[in-house]
Structure formats: C-alpha cells, structure tokens
Amino acid sequence: MDELCCRGREFTAAGRGTLRAMLLTAGVLAIAAVQAGERVAETARPQPPAKVVHQVHGHDFPLLTRATGAAVMLDAQGLPQQPGCEAIAARRPQDMPAPWPLLVRRILLECEADDEDPARPVVAISATALLEPGRVRMAGFDVSEIRLMDSARWGDHQYVIAQPFARVSQPMQALLQKQCQRGQALPATGSQVPAGCTVFANDQGLYLPADTNTGTGIWVYPDPDNPDASIYAESWAD
C-alpha cells in the first residue's frame, strides 16, 4: 500500500512536470506566433511615399490662378467688358497637376486695376505659391516660392531661390546659357533669345535678353527683400 502511494505521488509529480513543460512550450509557441504575425503585419503595412523632389529649369511655371465663372459684363454699347478681379481666383493646390499638389502649401492672390492706359482697362494680378521646404529645386538649389505677376501689357514670372546671389550666380549663368542653346522661347511672347547666347553678368545680377526689345528677357538677381535669397525672373513687356 505504501509502495502504491509513493508511486502515485511520483506519477502525479511527473504529470505536473509534464503539464508545466507542455504549457511552457505552448506559451513560447504562442509568443512566437504573435511576433511572426506582427512582422507580417509590419511588412504588409503601406509604407509612406518617398519624398517628391521636383526639378524646374525655367519656362515651366505652373498655373496658379483659375477662372471663377463670373458673368461677363457688357459696356454701354453692349460689348463684353474686360473681365475684372471678380473673374479670377487663386487655384487650390489639390487641383494642380502632379506633382504640384505635393509641393505647394498655399497660393496667395492679389488683384487690382491696371489703369496705365484708360482706353484699355485691364487687371494686374500677383499670385504667389508657397512651397514645401526642400521639394522644388533649380540648378541644385531649393526654391521657396513661385511668383507670377501678369497683366495684358506685361508679365514677370519668378522662382525664389533660397540661396544668396553670390552662391547661385555661376550655376545659374550656366543654366541660362543652356536654355539659350536649346533655342527655348519666353512663353508669353514666343521671342527667341539671341543666337550668341551672351549672358550679361555683374555684381547686381545676370541678364539674358530676348531679341524683341530690352524689356523682354531672363534675369537672375539678389532678392531685394531678402539678402539670403535670389530671384530667377522671366519678364516681358509691350
């Protein structure tokens, strides 16, 4: 009887040990399964898109305004009047073509009457796109803003480069010469730059004239409002 009792205790102890081992093994396997599931979920989780960096070269300014659809007004003779500021609004970044919705934070618009010639009343607009830092580059330098200033009589389209003129001067001069050699034109006028591709340079800036008049061409110069920035400008005038 005592022998059976001892054997019973031995079997019970052995069974408990086996049960503990089984539970421990099951626990380890469960933890491993959870960890494996986490690794699979981490692999399957969508990764954030790569940072978009867009290179601009000139002659490639995006449109920053849109038509509001305002009704066309008629003058005393019943003829359509020139649209006023009510017909123009700032474009929404999300409505711009790719990749600009990822690059533009906000677009600001100013509009006023240009009464230089009362016989030809027009409006003058100034649209500014504030860009995401480090997302737009020109000749290897960050571009912080796009500024488009237009009327029916003149235009001035600008990239604001986030570096002082002394640093950007030589790379931008090379860019202007490359544009000239490709025979590119100022979009607003279709005027070609001179065949010689001469870029006039001094401490105040760079100038690549077009062949129509001295009011049309490409400039690069220090930003008058920020000594740590430079302006790339394509300008034309009547």
C-alpha positions as CSV (number, residue, x, y, z in Angstrom):
1,M,0.0,0.0,0.0
2,D,2.8,2.4,0.9
3,E,4.5,1.5,-2.3
4,L,1.5,2.3,-4.4
5,C,1.0,5.6,-2.6
6,C,4.6,6.6,-3.3
7,R,4.3,5.5,-7.0
8,G,1.1,7.6,-7.2
9,R,2.8,10.6,-5.9
10,E,5.7,10.0,-8.3
11,F,3.2,9.8,-11.2
12,T,1.4,12.9,-10.0
13,A,4.6,14.9,-9.8
14,A,5.8,13.6,-13.1
15,G,2.4,14.6,-14.6
16,R,2.6,18.0,-13.2
17,G,6.1,18.4,-14.6
18,T,5.0,17.3,-18.0
19,L,2.0,19.6,-17.8
20,R,4.2,22.6,-16.9
21,A,6.6,21.7,-19.8
22,M,3.6,21.5,-22.2
23,L,2.2,24.8,-21.0
24,L,5.6,26.5,-21.2
25,T,6.1,25.2,-24.8
26,A,2.6,26.3,-25.8
27,G,3.3,29.8,-24.3
28,V,6.6,30.0,-26.2
29,L,4.9,28.9,-29.4
30,A,2.1,31.5,-28.9
31,I,4.5,34.3,-28.3
32,A,6.5,33.3,-31.4
33,A,3.2,33.2,-33.5
34,V,2.3,36.7,-32.3
35,Q,5.7,38.0,-33.1
36,A,5.6,36.4,-36.5
37,G,2.2,37.9,-37.1
38,E,3.5,41.3,-36.1
39,R,6.3,41.0,-38.6
40,V,3.9,40.0,-41.3
41,A,1.6,42.9,-40.4
42,E,4.6,45.3,-40.4
43,T,5.6,44.1,-43.8
44,A,2.1,44.4,-45.2
45,R,1.5,47.9,-43.8
46,P,1.7,50.5,-46.5
47,Q,4.9,52.5,-46.4
48,P,4.9,56.3,-46.6
49,P,5.5,57.6,-50.1
50,A,9.0,58.7,-51.0
51,K,9.7,62.4,-50.7
52,V,9.0,64.1,-54.0
53,V,11.7,66.5,-55.2
54,H,10.8,68.3,-58.5
55,Q,13.4,69.9,-60.7
56,V,12.5,73.2,-62.5
57,H,14.5,74.6,-65.3
58,G,12.7,77.8,-66.4
59,H,9.9,78.2,-68.9
60,D,7.9,75.7,-66.8
61,F,5.9,77.8,-64.3
62,P,2.7,76.1,-63.1
63,L,-0.7,78.0,-63.4
64,L,-1.6,79.5,-60.1
65,T,-5.0,81.0,-60.9
66,R,-8.4,79.9,-62.1
67,A,-11.5,81.4,-63.6
68,T,-14.4,81.9,-61.2
69,G,-17.1,81.7,-63.9
70,A,-18.4,85.2,-63.1
71,A,-20.9,86.6,-65.6
72,V,-19.4,88.7,-68.4
73,M,-20.5,92.3,-68.1
74,L,-21.4,94.5,-71.1
75,D,-20.4,98.1,-71.7
76,A,-22.7,100.9,-72.8
77,Q,-22.5,99.7,-76.4
78,G,-23.5,96.2,-75.4
79,L,-20.0,94.8,-76.0
80,P,-18.3,92.4,-73.5
81,Q,-16.1,94.2,-71.0
82,Q,-12.6,93.1,-70.0
83,P,-13.0,90.7,-67.1
84,G,-12.2,92.2,-63.7
85,C,-10.8,90.7,-60.5
86,E,-14.1,89.0,-59.7
87,A,-13.4,86.6,-62.6
88,I,-10.0,85.4,-61.1
89,A,-9.3,83.3,-58.0
90,A,-6.3,81.5,-56.6
91,R,-6.0,77.9,-57.7
92,R,-6.3,75.2,-55.0
93,P,-3.1,73.2,-54.7
94,Q,-5.0,69.9,-54.8
95,D,-6.4,70.9,-58.2
96,M,-3.0,71.4,-59.8
97,P,-1.5,68.6,-62.0
98,A,1.0,66.2,-60.5
99,P,3.4,66.6,-58.7
100,W,2.4,70.1,-57.6
101,P,-0.2,69.1,-55.0
102,L,2.6,67.5,-53.1
103,L,4.8,70.6,-53.5
104,V,2.6,73.6,-52.9
105,R,1.4,74.5,-49.4
106,R,-0.7,77.6,-50.2
107,I,-1.4,80.0,-53.1
108,L,-2.0,83.7,-52.4
109,L,-3.6,86.1,-54.9
110,E,-3.7,89.9,-55.2
111,C,-5.6,91.6,-58.0
112,E,-6.1,95.3,-58.8
113,A,-7.0,97.5,-61.8
114,D,-4.1,98.5,-64.1
115,D,-5.2,102.0,-65.2
116,E,-2.0,102.9,-67.0
117,D,-4.0,103.1,-70.2
118,P,-7.6,104.3,-69.5
119,A,-8.5,103.4,-73.1
120,R,-7.5,99.7,-72.4
121,P,-8.5,99.0,-68.8
122,V,-7.1,95.7,-67.6
123,V,-6.4,94.0,-64.3
124,A,-3.0,93.2,-62.8
125,I,-2.6,90.0,-60.8
126,S,0.1,88.8,-58.4
127,A,-0.1,85.1,-57.5
128,T,2.4,83.5,-55.0
129,A,2.8,79.8,-54.3
130,L,4.4,78.9,-51.0
131,L,6.3,75.7,-51.5
132,E,7.1,72.8,-49.1
133,P,10.7,73.1,-48.0
134,G,13.2,71.1,-50.0
135,R,10.6,69.9,-52.5
136,V,11.4,72.1,-55.5
137,R,14.9,72.7,-56.8
138,M,16.6,74.7,-59.6
139,A,20.2,74.2,-60.7
140,G,20.8,72.3,-57.5
141,F,19.2,75.0,-55.2
142,D,16.0,74.9,-53.2
143,V,13.1,77.1,-54.5
144,S,10.9,78.5,-51.7
145,E,8.3,80.4,-53.7
146,I,6.8,80.9,-57.2
147,R,5.6,84.4,-58.0
148,L,3.5,85.1,-61.1
149,M,2.7,88.7,-61.9
150,D,0.7,89.4,-65.0
151,S,-1.4,91.9,-66.9
152,A,-2.4,92.2,-70.6
153,R,0.6,94.6,-71.0
154,W,3.4,92.9,-69.1
155,G,4.4,89.7,-67.2
156,D,7.0,88.8,-64.6
157,H,7.3,85.2,-63.6
158,Q,9.7,84.3,-60.8
159,Y,11.2,81.4,-58.9
160,V,12.6,82.5,-55.5
161,I,15.8,80.6,-54.8
162,A,16.7,80.1,-51.2
163,Q,20.4,81.0,-51.5
164,P,22.2,84.3,-51.8
165,F,23.1,85.6,-55.3
166,A,26.9,85.1,-54.8
167,R,26.4,81.4,-54.4
168,V,23.9,80.8,-57.3
169,S,25.5,83.2,-59.8
170,Q,27.8,80.7,-61.7
171,P,25.4,77.7,-61.8
172,M,22.5,80.0,-62.9
173,Q,24.6,81.5,-65.6
174,A,25.4,78.0,-67.0
175,L,21.6,77.3,-66.8
176,L,20.8,80.4,-68.8
177,Q,23.3,79.6,-71.5
178,K,21.9,76.0,-71.8
179,Q,18.4,77.4,-72.2
180,C,19.6,79.7,-74.9
181,Q,21.5,76.9,-76.8
182,R,18.3,74.8,-76.8
183,G,16.6,77.7,-78.5
184,Q,13.8,78.0,-75.9
185,A,11.4,80.9,-76.0
186,L,9.7,83.1,-73.5
187,P,6.2,81.6,-73.4
188,A,4.3,84.9,-73.2
189,T,5.8,86.3,-76.4
190,G,7.4,83.5,-78.3
191,S,10.6,85.6,-78.6
192,Q,13.8,83.8,-79.0
193,V,17.0,84.6,-77.1
194,P,19.9,85.8,-79.2
195,A,21.9,83.3,-81.2
196,G,25.1,84.3,-79.4
197,C,23.7,83.2,-76.0
198,T,25.5,86.1,-74.3
199,V,24.6,86.3,-70.6
200,F,25.5,89.8,-69.3
201,A,26.8,89.5,-65.7
202,N,27.8,91.8,-62.9
203,D,27.5,92.0,-59.1
204,Q,23.9,93.2,-59.5
205,G,22.7,90.2,-61.5
206,L,22.6,88.2,-64.7
207,Y,20.6,89.1,-67.8
208,L,19.9,87.1,-71.0
209,P,18.0,89.4,-73.3
210,A,15.4,88.4,-75.8
211,D,15.5,89.6,-79.4
212,T,12.4,91.8,-79.4
213,N,13.3,94.7,-77.0
214,T,15.2,95.4,-73.8
215,G,12.1,94.8,-71.7
216,T,12.0,91.1,-72.5
217,G,14.4,88.5,-71.2
218,I,15.6,86.5,-68.3
219,W,17.1,87.9,-65.1
220,V,18.8,86.4,-62.1
221,Y,19.4,88.9,-59.2
222,P,19.5,89.2,-55.4
223,D,16.1,89.3,-53.8
224,P,15.7,92.9,-52.7
225,D,13.6,91.8,-49.7
226,N,15.9,89.0,-48.5
227,P,19.7,89.0,-48.8
228,D,19.7,85.2,-48.3
229,A,17.6,84.6,-51.4
230,S,17.8,85.2,-55.2
231,I,15.3,85.7,-58.0
232,Y,15.1,83.9,-61.3
233,A,12.7,86.0,-63.5
234,E,11.3,85.7,-67.0
235,S,9.8,89.1,-67.9
236,W,8.2,90.6,-71.0
237,A,6.5,93.9,-71.8
238,D,4.7,95.6,-74.6
